[in-house]
């Protein structure tokens, strides 16, 4: 997490709290947008406390950066897991279909929240984040490797 000041939790209970805060924030931002989502609403849904939130983040902006980064890290992890040892004996149409299906699945992950985060962090009509660009480059490279390997 290079752009955020997140203080990584050391204890498993603290990691679970961070996961609950993250999940609640993504849900609420997807439902209400960034402006319609308050820290109080996030911690209420996460069944946590404002103190727990501020123990991890400097504020809402810090959370937004973390969420944007984490979405793309999670997408990359999901992609890597799904393609691992999966394509060796597949035909080209099977590879194309599988890659398209996997890309569609990943593209749907937190779709509403991703759009709201992008607008809040980079403004209307702004380009993709560094994490999104890295993920898309990874997909292109993996797809090229699989297809040219046939």
C-alpha atoms as one frame of an Amber mdcrd trajectory, in Angstrom:
protein
   0.000   0.000   0.000   2.315   2.641  -1.186  -0.063   5.623  -1.318  -1.911
   5.124   1.942  -0.765   5.455   5.525  -2.558   2.289   6.605  -1.120   0.827
   9.728  -1.112  -2.902   8.974  -2.621  -4.894  11.831  -0.432  -7.474  13.517
  -3.085  -9.483  15.354  -5.669 -11.658  13.612  -8.519  -9.909  15.446  -7.271
  -6.558  14.143  -6.987  -7.963  10.617 -10.598  -9.147  10.833 -11.652  -5.665
  11.972  -9.877  -4.159   8.971 -11.646  -6.655   6.693 -15.033  -5.742   8.191
 -14.324  -2.014   7.765 -13.177  -2.564   4.188 -16.199  -4.712   3.299 -18.631
  -2.262   4.894 -17.030   0.709   3.142 -17.174  -0.984  -0.267 -20.816  -1.962
   0.252 -21.863   1.500   1.387 -19.907   3.312  -1.325 -21.467   0.981  -3.894
 -24.933   1.761  -2.508 -24.624   5.474  -1.672 -21.525   6.799  -3.407 -18.548
   8.324  -1.665 -20.301  11.520  -0.584 -23.235   9.548   0.822 -20.995   7.332
   2.933 -19.809   8.532   6.319 -17.220   7.054   8.635 -19.955   6.577  11.234
 -22.057   4.570   8.772 -19.044   2.454   7.845 -18.158   1.568  11.426 -21.815
   0.921  12.270 -22.125  -1.563   9.403 -18.744  -3.089  10.263 -19.852  -3.435
  13.887 -16.715  -1.600  14.886 -15.869   1.796  16.347 -14.663   5.160  15.146
 -11.535   4.595  17.240 -10.843   1.343  15.368 -11.238   3.199  12.089  -8.785
   5.932  13.093  -6.367   3.346  14.469  -5.975   2.214  10.837  -6.626   5.275
   8.679  -5.875   8.981   8.934  -9.320   9.762   7.541 -11.821   9.040   4.799
  -9.461  10.048   1.986  -6.877   7.592   3.266  -9.550   4.874   3.304 -10.524
   5.670  -0.298  -6.953   5.292  -1.514  -6.629   2.017   0.395  -9.883   0.667
  -1.074  -8.852   1.534  -4.624  -5.482  -0.170  -4.167  -7.001  -3.191  -2.424
  -9.652  -3.754  -5.106  -6.962  -4.129  -7.768  -4.696  -6.226  -5.548  -7.623
  -8.562  -4.889  -8.476  -8.692  -8.597  -4.857  -9.620  -9.374  -4.846 -12.325
  -6.709  -8.142 -13.723  -8.030  -6.807 -13.691 -11.596  -3.549 -15.415 -10.622
  -5.364 -18.109  -8.690  -7.828 -18.769 -11.505  -5.240 -19.081 -14.273  -2.751
 -21.166 -12.313  -2.265 -24.513 -14.086  -5.594 -24.103 -15.831  -4.851 -23.650
 -19.513  -2.196 -26.196 -20.472  -4.450 -28.657 -22.284  -7.156 -26.263 -23.523
  -7.959 -25.395 -27.131  -7.783 -21.790 -28.339 -11.585 -21.341 -28.227 -11.624
 -22.750 -24.686  -8.822 -20.406 -23.639 -10.544 -17.381 -25.202 -13.857 -18.284
 -23.586 -12.229 -18.970 -20.215 -10.228 -15.748 -20.246 -13.287 -13.706 -21.240
 -15.375 -15.311 -18.502 -12.682 -14.743 -15.899 -12.176 -11.142 -17.001 -15.931
 -10.551 -16.796 -16.047 -11.997 -13.289 -13.191  -9.804 -12.104 -14.646  -6.751
 -13.857 -17.871  -7.162 -11.848 -16.046  -7.159  -8.504 -17.133  -4.042  -6.609
 -18.160  -2.379  -9.883 -20.327   0.341  -8.320 -17.778   1.127  -5.628 -14.912
   1.189  -8.159 -16.684   3.819 -10.240 -17.477   5.981  -7.224 -13.902   5.659
  -5.933 -12.431   6.565  -9.315 -14.559   9.688  -9.543 -13.773  10.730  -5.957
 -10.029  10.092  -6.253  -9.349  11.199  -9.820 -12.353  13.271 -10.850 -15.020
  12.782 -13.517 -13.699  11.341 -16.752 -10.260  10.709 -15.261  -8.246   7.715
 -16.333  -7.587   4.490 -14.508  -5.576   4.231 -11.303  -2.073   2.782 -11.316
  -3.476  -0.429  -9.813  -6.108  -0.734 -12.537  -3.536  -0.108 -15.268  -1.181
  -2.714 -13.800  -4.019  -5.245 -13.591  -5.089  -4.626 -17.192  -1.474  -4.961
 -18.375  -1.236  -8.269 -16.510  -4.382  -9.538 -18.225  -3.057  -8.529 -21.652
   0.291 -10.214 -21.023  -1.222 -13.411 -19.639  -3.767 -13.581 -22.456  -1.052
 -13.056 -25.058   1.095 -15.746 -23.449  -1.752 -18.270 -23.359  -2.889 -17.605
 -26.898   0.545 -17.439 -28.493   1.461 -20.611 -26.673  -1.135 -22.431 -28.761
